[in-house]
Every structure is written in structure tokens, then in C-alpha cells.
């Protein structure tokens, strides 16, 4: 297995909406090692990370994760995205939650020492619990 990373800036800041998601392919089960974000502007916000109650349908412009080693590994099958034709549903139960202060750069790094398993054709979603701001997001996976 190889270590891959990816980073994006979110655009959806609407309350009770998905901001970003990680999507496994129909042929792989990646393990998520780390998820993090930092606020681009300063607004007190609440975010949650979890498995959505329903998967996002037709992600628009999904981006493949990048090889962390030397760039010579095969293209990652796992992607992340910022928008969908139909967005994922709110997680029934969050794996992680955070409330941030109204400070530029406020954020979090969530680590999963044994890897957070993502089943085949599944999503992990960063959810705007309150109205939020644009975020610089990133994730590290083992695929």
C-alpha cells in the first residue's frame, strides 16, 4: 500500500451542508490516516466529520489523491470533491466535531493511528454544522 495526500479549498459554507468529502472507488478500501483543515477567514464555526447518512451522487470534478513518495506510484483511486449533483446526507453520528473561534487559521488535525477504514464506494464527509467559512482542507490516506 502507498501513502497519498490531497488538499483543496472548500467553497460551500452553508449551514447543514457538506463542505468536502473523500470518496473510495468501487475497487478499493483506503484507510484514512489524517484529516485536517484551517479557516481561510475568521468566523466562529462548527464542523463535523463522519460517514454520511447517504452518499453524495455524481461528484463534480473529483480530484485524485497524490503519491507522497516519489510521484512514481500509480494514480490513487481515492478522490475528494467539493460539490455533487446531490450532496451527501448529514452523518447520523459524527466521528469528530470541532467548534472554532473567529480566527483566521483556526482549525484541527484529526489523526487515525490505525487508519479509519473507508468501505468500497463510500464517502467520508466534512459537514458544516453551522454557517462556516472557506477552509483549506487536506487528508492523508493509505491505499
Helices and strands as residue ranges (DSSP letters): E 3-9, E 17-23, E 31-39, E 45-50, E 57-60, E 63-64, E 66-67, E 79-81, E 83-86, E 96-100, E 107-117, E 123-128, E 135-142
